Each structure stands twice: as structure tokens, then as C-alpha cells.
Amino acid sequence: INAETWGIWYLLRVDNDFKMASALAKLLSLVPDADGDAVRRHIIAALESKETEGKSNAPSSSAIVRDYISPNFDVMDVRSAFPHVIERKVHPKDHWKYFRKHIPHCFYVDARWPRCGLLNMDEAHILYNSALLFQGKRALEIGCWVGWSTSFLAKSRVHLDVIDPILAQSEFMDSVTASLTHLNVLNNVNLIPGTSPEEVHRLGGSGVTWDLIFIDGDHEGEGPLRDVTACVQYASTDCLILFHDLVSPDVAAGFDYLRERGWNTRIYQTQQIMGVAWRGNVQPVEHIADPMVDWQTASSTDHTTL
């Protein structure tokens, strides 16, 4: 019930007053010992009845695609720096077999290169709120694409090294630079047009260590594991490492590598599943998963063994 109350709080926060009122009325009508599933059913029914009012053949509430951000998070809006980032409908032919099309959260892409998705709002805010714990410290990002995730990291005021071979292409480097300049964070970011793990070893070999690491680069085969085994050599004693796309068993292999070597680990239930590994005197942020999603059922359709 506590989780469902957070969900109602979030609806109020984003100014969906009619949804909040309907859901809250149903919640208050429940007997005190009602279980969480009963609360969820009442909330979904309230949303569905309002969403379908005056409509025919409307989708069920579970299919209503929306943004979600864990309600305990500080919120950062970087969209003004990304004029080409749009919400795109999920298509059945979206090619990556580990993409969880059935999670009803908004899917964002850069309209110039729409085949590659970006972190959704909840995932981006896991990144941002985690990075807030490391203000003024050194961070590493492997894989930046158009700089969407980079911007959330940089806005936390970490000193950020970014490695991605795509930055060797001038249209990408210019686009990322423009976005970071718009957000007034470019001076805190070192954009490196190179590959991992080669550039990780080059920087680490010069004496650099990182307190925060975000791995979202090569997702295929041994790529994620190579990134992890390189990064861990230059991780600070007190360090936190974040992963995106843990639905992929290849990415999960890198996550498991740390867990098997004594790092603390936790997963965050998001569309693509994020994970965090940490050691020393740091703690990961608490995340409240979207209470409108049946995560147990969603996870049962995944390929990952997490």
C-alpha cells in the first residue's frame, strides 16, 4: 500500500489531478488490511474509467504510455538542449531482442538517428540522482551516443570523462558539444573520441581513478565484460558503478563479474533494468519502481537470468 501511495503522490506531482483524485478515492474506500494488489487494481480501474470516458476501443490503462520518475528523486530537465529528442512509439519491428516493448513508459530517440533509444526519464534520473552523491568528484561514462545521459551526469557537477568512438564523427561531436554548451556544463566534461577498454587503460595508466562509473557502451558478446574488467582496475576505493540494459545477458555478465568479486549489487526495475554495484563508503540511491507496472510479470518475459 505504501508503494501505491507513492504512485498517487506522483500523479499529483505531475498535475494529473483527475487521476489522483479518482485513485485516492478508491484507495480511501479500501479496508485497512487490503493488500497491495487490491490497491493496484482499484487505481488502475480508476485511471481506465477516466481515460476511456467518451472513447471507444480505447487501450487498457496498463497500455497508456507515460513518463515516470521515482517520486523521491530530484528532477532535472535537459530537454531544451536536445531539440531533436522526441518521444517515439514503440514498433513491433524494433530490432533489439532485449528491448522491453511491453513496459508502458515513454521511449525517447534522437529524430536524426531514431533506431537507437535513449534512457527514459526514470533511468536518466537514477543516473542524475546517483551522480549528485559525487559532486566535485571524477566520473567516467562509457558510451554517450548523442550526449543525453552525459547531460544528466554533467548537471550533477561531477568532473566527467566520456569515451565513445562515435565522437570521432564530427556530426556527433558537434551535437554533443552544443548540448553541453547549452546546459553550461561543457567545462566539466572531457569528450574522448576513442574506444573502450583502450581509452580506459590510457587514462587509468596516467594515474586517473574514478569514483562513479556508468557503463552503457558495447552491449554485445564480451564487450560489457571487457569494459567492466578494465574499469574496475581504476575504480576508487569508494566507488559506485551503474549499468543500463541489464535485460541483456551480455551486460548482466559484467554486472555478475562484480557481484562475484564481493561488490554489493542491486537492480532497479526500469524499462531496460538498471543495475548498481558499489564498494567502500558509498551507498546507492533508493528507487521506487512504477507502482502501475506489474514488474513480476514483466520480468518473467525477460531473457536475463538476474
Phi, psi and chi 1 to 4 in degrees:
 res  aa     phi    psi   chi1   chi2   chi3   chi4
   1 ILE       -  -36.9  -70.0  178.6      -      -
   2 ASN   -59.6  -42.7 -176.8   58.3      -      -
   3 ALA   -62.7  -40.3      -      -      -      -
   4 GLU   -68.8  -33.0  -53.2  -53.9  -34.4      -
   5 THR   -65.4  -37.8  -54.7      -      -      -
   6 TRP   -60.2  -39.0  -87.0  115.4      -      -
   7 GLY   -61.4  -40.8      -      -      -      -
   8 ILE   -66.3  -41.0  -65.8  169.9      -      -
   9 TRP   -57.7  -41.6 -175.9   93.3      -      -
  10 TYR   -64.6  -41.0  173.6   74.2      -      -
  11 LEU   -59.5  -41.5  -67.2  174.4      -      -
  12 LEU   -64.8  -39.7  176.0   59.7      -      -
  13 ARG   -60.5  -38.6  175.3  175.4  176.4  164.8
  14 VAL   -92.2   15.8  -63.3      -      -      -
  15 ASP    69.1   23.4  -65.5  -35.0      -      -
  16 ASN   -87.6   70.2  -70.4  -40.6      -      -
  17 ASP   -62.1  -39.6  -66.7  -23.5      -      -
  18 PHE   -67.6  -34.5   71.6   88.1      -      -
  19 LYS   -67.4  -45.9  -67.8 -177.5 -179.8  179.2
  20 MET   -59.8  -45.3 -176.8  -80.3  -61.7      -
  21 ALA   -63.2  -43.6      -      -      -      -
  22 SER   -64.4  -45.4  -65.1      -      -      -
  23 ALA   -66.4  -41.2      -      -      -      -
  24 LEU   -66.1  -39.4 -175.1   57.2      -      -
  25 ALA   -61.2  -42.2      -      -      -      -
  26 LYS   -65.2  -42.1  -70.2  -67.3 -175.7 -179.0
  27 LEU   -60.9  -44.5  177.3   60.5      -      -
  28 LEU   -68.5  -18.8  -66.1  175.1      -      -
  29 SER   -83.8   -8.2   70.8      -      -      -
  30 LEU   -77.0  152.2  -66.0  175.0      -      -
  31 VAL   -70.5  154.9  -65.7      -      -      -
  32 PRO   -58.9  -29.4  -24.8   34.7      -      -
  33 ASP   -97.1   18.5   60.5  -11.1      -      -
  34 ALA   -63.6  145.1      -      -      -      -
  35 ASP   -88.6  169.0   60.9   30.9      -      -
  36 GLY   -61.2  -36.6      -      -      -      -
  37 ASP   -63.6  -37.4  -72.2  -20.8      -      -
  38 ALA   -65.7  -41.0      -      -      -      -
  39 VAL   -60.6  -45.8  176.5      -      -      -
  40 ARG   -59.0  -43.5  179.7 -178.9  -70.5  109.1
  41 ARG   -61.8  -41.6  -73.1 -164.8  -62.4  -87.7
  42 HIS   -66.4  -41.3  -80.3  -76.4      -      -
  43 ILE   -64.6  -46.7  -68.5  175.1      -      -
  44 ILE   -61.8  -40.4  -71.1  175.3      -      -
  45 ALA   -62.9  -39.9      -      -      -      -
  46 ALA   -64.1  -43.5      -      -      -      -
  47 LEU   -64.8  -43.5  -59.0 -175.4      -      -
  48 GLU   -63.7  -41.9 -174.6  174.0   42.0      -
  49 SER   -64.6  -34.5   63.4      -      -      -
  50 LYS   -78.7  -42.7 -174.3   63.6 -178.1 -179.9
  51 GLU   -63.4  -32.3  -69.5  -72.1  -17.6      -
  52 THR   -94.7    1.6   59.4      -      -      -
  53 GLU   -61.7  123.4 -173.8  175.7  -70.6      -
  54 GLY    76.9    8.1      -      -      -      -
  55 LYS  -119.4  154.1  -59.7  179.5 -178.5  178.9
  56 SER  -116.4  148.2   60.4      -      -      -
  57 ASN    55.3   33.8  -60.1  -41.5      -      -
  58 ALA   -75.9  151.7      -      -      -      -
  59 PRO   -68.8  158.7   26.1  -34.6      -      -
  60 SER   -67.4  160.6   67.7      -      -      -
  61 SER   -60.9  -30.1   62.0      -      -      -
  62 SER   -66.6  -17.0   60.8      -      -      -
  63 ALA   -99.2    0.7      -      -      -      -
  64 ILE   -74.8  113.0  -62.9  171.1      -      -
  65 VAL   -80.6  134.6  176.8      -      -      -
  66 ARG  -155.2  163.8   63.9 -156.4 -176.8  -76.7
  67 ASP   -80.0  148.5  -85.2  -35.7      -      -
  68 TYR  -141.0  138.5  172.8   81.7      -      -
  69 ILE  -134.4  131.6  -60.5  171.4      -      -
  70 SER   -49.6  124.9 -178.4      -      -      -
  71 PRO   -67.8  -13.2   22.8  -33.5      -      -
  72 ASN   -88.9    1.8   59.0  -45.9      -      -
  73 PHE   -88.3  148.0  -79.6  169.9      -      -
  74 ASP   -70.5  141.1  -70.8  -19.6      -      -
  75 VAL  -108.9  137.5  175.2      -      -      -
  76 MET  -127.6  129.7  172.9   58.1   61.5      -
  77 ASP  -109.6  113.0 -170.0   -9.4      -      -
  78 VAL  -110.6    7.6  -56.9      -      -      -
  79 ARG   -63.1  -26.5  -73.7  172.9  -67.8 -175.9
  80 SER   -63.5  -21.6   64.0      -      -      -
  81 ALA   -88.4   -1.4      -      -      -      -
  82 PHE  -131.3   74.2  -67.0   89.0      -      -
  83 PRO   -65.1  -17.6   22.8  -34.1      -      -
  84 HIS   -96.1   -5.5  -60.1  -73.6      -      -
  85 VAL   -78.9  126.7  168.4      -      -      -
  86 ILE  -133.8  160.3   59.3  171.0      -      -
  87 GLU   -83.7  130.8  179.5 -171.2  -16.4      -
  88 ARG  -120.3  140.5  178.3  168.8   79.2   71.6
  89 LYS   -65.6  142.5  -70.3 -175.9  177.6  179.9
  90 VAL   -76.3  130.7  174.4      -      -      -
  91 HIS  -105.8  145.9  -59.5  -55.3      -      -
  92 PRO   -57.3  -26.1  -24.5   33.9      -      -
  93 LYS   -91.7    5.2  -66.9 -175.8  178.7  179.6
  94 ASP   -53.6  124.8  -78.2  -33.3      -      -
  95 HIS   -79.9  -28.3   66.2  -72.3      -      -
  96 TRP   -73.2  122.9 -162.4   44.0      -      -
  97 LYS   -68.2  -14.4   62.7 -177.9  177.4  179.8
  98 TYR  -100.3    9.3  -59.2  120.6      -      -
  99 PHE   -78.8  123.9  178.4   46.5      -      -
 100 ARG   -86.5   84.6  -59.4 -148.7  -67.8 -178.0
 101 LYS   -65.6  -22.4  -56.3  178.9 -179.0   70.4
 102 HIS   -83.7   -6.1   51.5  -72.3      -      -
 103 ILE   -82.8  123.1  -56.2  -62.1      -      -
 104 PRO   -84.4   53.4   32.6  -36.8      -      -
 105 HIS  -112.3  147.3  -70.0  168.5      -      -
 106 CYS   -58.7  137.8  -65.8      -      -      -
 107 PHE  -108.1  121.2  175.5   52.1      -      -
 108 TYR  -109.7  141.8  -70.0   95.2      -      -
 109 VAL  -139.7  164.3  -61.2      -      -      -
 110 ASP   -89.3  123.2 -171.7  -61.3      -      -
 111 ALA   -60.1  -20.1      -      -      -      -
 112 ARG   -76.8  -27.9  -63.8  167.1  -65.3 -179.2
 113 TRP  -137.5   70.3  -55.4  -73.5      -      -
 114 PRO   -76.6   -3.3   28.7  -36.2      -      -
 115 ARG   -81.3  -12.9  -66.9  -70.6  -72.5  173.4
 116 CYS  -111.7  120.1 -175.2      -      -      -
 117 GLY   -80.1  161.4      -      -      -      -
 118 LEU  -110.0  166.9  -51.4  174.9      -      -
 119 LEU   -56.7  138.0  -86.1   67.9      -      -
 120 ASN   -77.0  178.5   67.4   25.2      -      -
 121 MET   -63.2  -39.2  -73.3  -61.3  177.7      -
 122 ASP   -66.2  -44.7 -163.2   29.6      -      -
 123 GLU   -64.3  -42.0  -65.8  165.2  -20.9      -
 124 ALA   -62.8  -33.7      -      -      -      -
 125 HIS   -81.3  -23.1  -80.0   85.0      -      -
 126 ILE   -61.6  -43.2  -71.1  174.1      -      -
 127 LEU   -63.0  -49.7 -159.3   59.6      -      -
 128 TYR   -63.1  -47.6  173.2   64.0      -      -
 129 ASN   -69.7  -31.0  -78.7  -95.6      -      -
 130 SER   -65.9  -43.8  -63.4      -      -      -
 131 ALA   -66.9  -28.2      -      -      -      -
 132 LEU   -59.4  -24.4  -74.6  174.8      -      -
 133 LEU   -73.2  -10.7  -56.6  174.8      -      -
 134 PHE  -123.5   27.4  -64.6   90.1      -      -
 135 GLN   -54.2  131.8  -67.8 -176.7   56.5      -
 136 GLY    83.4   -5.3      -      -      -      -
 137 LYS  -101.8  172.7  -64.2 -173.7  176.8 -179.1
 138 ARG   -93.0  134.7 -166.5  146.1 -170.1  173.5
 139 ALA  -130.6  157.9      -      -      -      -
 140 LEU  -129.9  135.0  170.3   65.8      -      -
 141 GLU  -121.2  127.3  178.3 -178.1   33.2      -
 142 ILE  -107.5  111.1  -63.2  178.3      -      -
 143 GLY    93.9  108.7      -      -      -      -
 144 CYS  -122.2  -21.0   71.8      -      -      -
 145 TRP    55.6 -107.9 -171.4 -128.2      -      -
 146 VAL   -98.8    5.6  -64.1      -      -      -
 147 GLY    90.7   10.7      -      -      -      -
 148 TRP   -62.0  -55.3  176.3 -105.2      -      -
 149 SER   -66.0  -35.4   54.3      -      -      -
 150 THR   -56.4  -40.9  -50.8      -      -      -
 151 SER   -65.0  -39.0   68.7      -      -      -
 152 PHE   -67.3  -37.8  -76.2   93.4      -      -
 153 LEU   -65.9  -47.7  -73.6  167.0      -      -
 154 ALA   -65.8  -33.2      -      -      -      -
 155 LYS   -67.2  -14.3  -73.0  -62.4  -72.7 -176.4
 156 SER   -82.6   -4.6   73.7      -      -      -
 157 ARG    71.8   32.7  -60.2  -61.8  176.4 -179.2
 158 VAL   -81.4  162.8  -63.5      -      -      -
 159 HIS   -94.3  109.5  -61.5  -69.7      -      -
 160 LEU  -111.7  124.7 -178.4   61.8      -      -
 161 ASP   -97.2  132.1  -63.4  -51.6      -      -
 162 VAL  -124.9  123.4 -179.8      -      -      -
 163 ILE  -115.6  122.2  -61.9  172.0      -      -
 164 ASP  -162.0  125.4 -163.4  -38.8      -      -
 165 PRO   -64.7  -20.1   20.7  -31.7      -      -
 166 ILE   -63.3  -23.0 -158.5   73.4      -      -
 167 LEU   -69.3  -11.9  -66.5  171.6      -      -
 168 ALA   -70.7  -17.1      -      -      -      -
 169 GLN   -87.9  124.5  -60.0 -178.1   31.3      -
 170 SER   -59.6  -34.6   60.0      -      -      -
 171 GLU   -66.2  -33.1   58.1 -175.0  -24.5      -
 172 PHE   -76.4  -46.2  -78.9   87.6      -      -
 173 MET   -60.1  -42.5  177.4   63.9   88.7      -
 174 ASP   -65.4  -39.9  -68.3  -13.1      -      -
 175 SER   -66.9  -47.1  179.8      -      -      -
 176 VAL   -62.8  -43.8  173.9      -      -      -
 177 THR   -60.8  -42.1  -61.2      -      -      -
 178 ALA   -63.8  -41.5      -      -      -      -
 179 SER   -65.3  -44.1  -65.9      -      -      -
 180 LEU   -69.1  -33.0  -63.0  177.7      -      -
 181 THR   -65.9  -42.5  -60.9      -      -      -
 182 HIS   -58.8  -36.8  178.4   90.8      -      -
 183 LEU   -86.5   -1.7  -65.3  169.4      -      -
 184 ASN    62.3   39.8 -163.1   31.9      -      -
 185 VAL  -126.7    3.0  -65.7      -      -      -
 186 LEU   -58.2  -35.0 -177.3   61.3      -      -
 187 ASN   -64.7  -18.4  -70.6  -19.5      -      -
 188 ASN   -95.4    4.2  -71.5  -22.6      -      -
 189 VAL  -122.4  133.2 -178.7      -      -      -
 190 ASN  -109.9  102.4  176.0   27.9      -      -
 191 LEU   -87.2  123.0  -63.2  171.9      -      -
 192 ILE  -119.7  109.9  -57.6  165.8      -      -
 193 PRO   -81.8   74.5   29.9  -32.9      -      -
 194 GLY  -149.4 -175.3      -      -      -      -
 195 THR  -107.7  155.8   58.0      -      -      -
 196 SER  -106.5  139.1  174.4      -      -      -
 197 PRO   -92.3    1.3   32.6  -36.1      -      -
 198 GLU   -56.8  -48.5  -69.3   77.5   12.7      -
 199 GLU   -71.7  -28.8  -70.2  -63.7  -33.2      -
 200 VAL   -61.5  -46.9  174.4      -      -      -
 201 HIS   -66.9  -36.6  -71.5  -54.7      -      -
 202 ARG   -62.9  -47.7 -178.1 -177.0   66.8   80.6
 203 LEU   -67.9  -45.6  -71.2  169.3      -      -
 204 GLY   -62.7  -35.9      -      -      -      -
 205 GLY   -66.4  -19.8      -      -      -      -
 206 SER   -88.1    1.2   69.9      -      -      -
 207 GLY   105.9    2.6      -      -      -      -
 208 VAL   -75.7  138.3  171.3      -      -      -
 209 THR  -128.8  157.8   59.9      -      -      -
 210 TRP  -124.1  140.0  -67.0  -75.6      -      -
 211 ASP   -91.2  -26.8  -58.2  -71.8      -      -
 212 LEU  -134.6  132.7  173.2   66.8      -      -
 213 ILE  -133.8  133.6  -60.5  169.5      -      -
 214 PHE  -120.5  120.2  176.7   46.9      -      -
 215 ILE  -109.3  112.2  -61.5  176.0      -      -
 216 ASP  -149.5   47.2 -166.8   24.7      -      -
 217 GLY  -101.8 -121.4      -      -      -      -
 218 ASP   -64.4  120.8 -177.4   -1.4      -      -
 219 HIS   -98.3   -1.9  -75.7   33.9      -      -
 220 GLU  -107.4  145.8  -54.9  -60.1  -34.1      -
 221 GLY    55.7 -128.9      -      -      -      -
 222 GLU   -85.2   -0.1  -63.1  -65.3  -44.0      -
 223 GLY   -55.1  -53.0      -      -      -      -
 224 PRO   -61.1  -39.5  -25.1   35.9      -      -
 225 LEU   -66.5  -38.0 -175.7   58.5      -      -
 226 ARG   -61.2  -41.9  -77.6 -164.5  -61.1  -91.3
 227 ASP   -62.2  -44.5  -72.5  -20.8      -      -
 228 VAL   -64.9  -47.0  171.2      -      -      -
 229 THR   -65.5  -28.0   55.1      -      -      -
 230 ALA   -74.5  -48.4      -      -      -      -
 231 CYS   -62.4  -38.4  -71.6      -      -      -
 232 VAL   -64.8  -23.2   75.1      -      -      -
 233 GLN   -68.2  -23.3  -62.6  177.5   52.1      -
 234 TYR  -120.7   18.3  -47.1  106.4      -      -
 235 ALA   -80.0  137.9      -      -      -      -
 236 SER   -63.8  163.1  -60.4      -      -      -
 237 THR   -58.2  -40.1  -57.9      -      -      -
 238 ASP  -105.3  100.0  -57.1  -42.4      -      -
 239 CYS  -140.6  148.3 -178.3      -      -      -
 240 LEU  -128.7  131.3 -172.5  146.0      -      -
 241 ILE  -120.8  126.5  -57.8  177.8      -      -
 242 LEU  -108.0  144.6  -73.1  160.1      -      -
 243 PHE  -124.7  147.0  -65.0   79.0      -      -
 244 HIS  -118.3  152.1 -174.1 -122.5      -      -
 245 ASP    68.9   43.3  -71.8  -43.5      -      -
 246 LEU   -68.9   -6.4  -83.1 -176.9      -      -
 247 VAL   -63.0  -22.8  -70.7      -      -      -
 248 SER   -82.0  127.5  163.4      -      -      -
 249 PRO   -63.6  -25.0   16.9  -27.4      -      -
 250 ASP   -68.5  -41.9  -65.6  -29.2      -      -
 251 VAL   -68.8  -40.7  177.4      -      -      -
 252 ALA   -61.3  -27.8      -      -      -      -
 253 ALA   -63.9  -37.4      -      -      -      -
 254 GLY   -67.9  -39.0      -      -      -      -
 255 PHE   -63.1  -45.4 -174.4   70.4      -      -
 256 ASP   -63.4  -33.4  -71.5  -18.0      -      -
 257 TYR   -56.6  -43.5  175.2   88.0      -      -
 258 LEU   -71.0  -43.4  -65.4  176.5      -      -
 259 ARG   -58.9  -42.1  178.6  176.3   51.7   79.7
 260 GLU   -69.5  -14.8  -68.1  163.2   -0.2      -
 261 ARG  -107.0   20.3  -76.7  156.2 -179.5   78.3
 262 GLY    95.0    0.6      -      -      -      -
 263 TRP   -71.9  145.4  -72.5   63.4      -      -
 264 ASN   -72.3  143.9  -55.7  -67.7      -      -
 265 THR  -138.9  153.8   58.2      -      -      -
 266 ARG  -154.4  148.3  177.5 -174.5  -61.6  175.8
 267 ILE  -108.4  151.7   65.8  168.0      -      -
 268 TYR  -111.7  124.5  -64.6  124.5      -      -
 269 GLN   -77.3  100.2  -79.4  -72.0   11.6      -
 270 THR  -130.2 -178.6   65.5      -      -      -
 271 GLN   -54.3  -47.1 -177.7  167.0   37.0      -
 272 GLN  -104.7    6.2  -69.1  -56.4  108.1      -
 273 ILE    60.5  117.3  -54.9 -176.9      -      -
 274 MET  -104.3  156.1  -69.5 -173.7   67.7      -
 275 GLY  -134.6  156.0      -      -      -      -
 276 VAL  -135.2  136.5   58.8      -      -      -
 277 ALA  -124.1  141.0      -      -      -      -
 278 TRP  -150.2  158.6   72.1   98.6      -      -
 279 ARG  -148.8  161.2   70.2 -179.6 -177.9 -171.5
 280 GLY    77.3 -152.7      -      -      -      -
 281 ASN   -90.3   56.8 -170.7   30.1      -      -
 282 VAL  -138.0  156.9  -65.1      -      -      -
 283 GLN  -135.6  141.1  -71.5  -67.1  -37.3      -
 284 PRO   -73.7  159.5   29.2  -35.2      -      -
 285 VAL   -72.3  151.1  -63.7      -      -      -
 286 GLU   -83.4  136.9  -64.3  -66.0  -30.2      -
 287 HIS  -125.8  134.4  171.5 -102.7      -      -
 288 ILE  -104.4  110.6  -60.4  167.2      -      -
 289 ALA   -66.2  151.4      -      -      -      -
 290 ASP   -54.9  115.2 -175.2   -9.2      -      -
 291 PRO   -71.4  -10.0   26.8  -35.5      -      -
 292 MET   -85.4   -4.8  -59.7  -62.0 -177.8      -
 293 VAL  -106.5  133.1  175.9      -      -      -
 294 ASP   -81.9   88.7 -175.7  -13.2      -      -
 295 TRP   -68.4  -28.6  -67.4  105.8      -      -
 296 GLN   -64.5  -45.0 -176.5  173.3    0.4      -
 297 THR   -67.1  -41.0  -61.5      -      -      -
 298 ALA   -59.8  -43.4      -      -      -      -
 299 SER   -67.6  -27.7  -63.7      -      -      -
 300 SER   -68.7  -14.8   70.9      -      -      -
 301 THR   -95.5   -1.5   65.7      -      -      -
 302 ASP   -81.5  162.1  -62.4  -23.5      -      -
 303 HIS   -90.3  -17.1  -61.1  -92.9      -      -
 304 THR   -70.4  153.9 -178.8      -      -      -
 305 THR  -101.3   13.0   57.0      -      -      -
 306 LEU   -57.5      -  -76.2  171.1      -      -
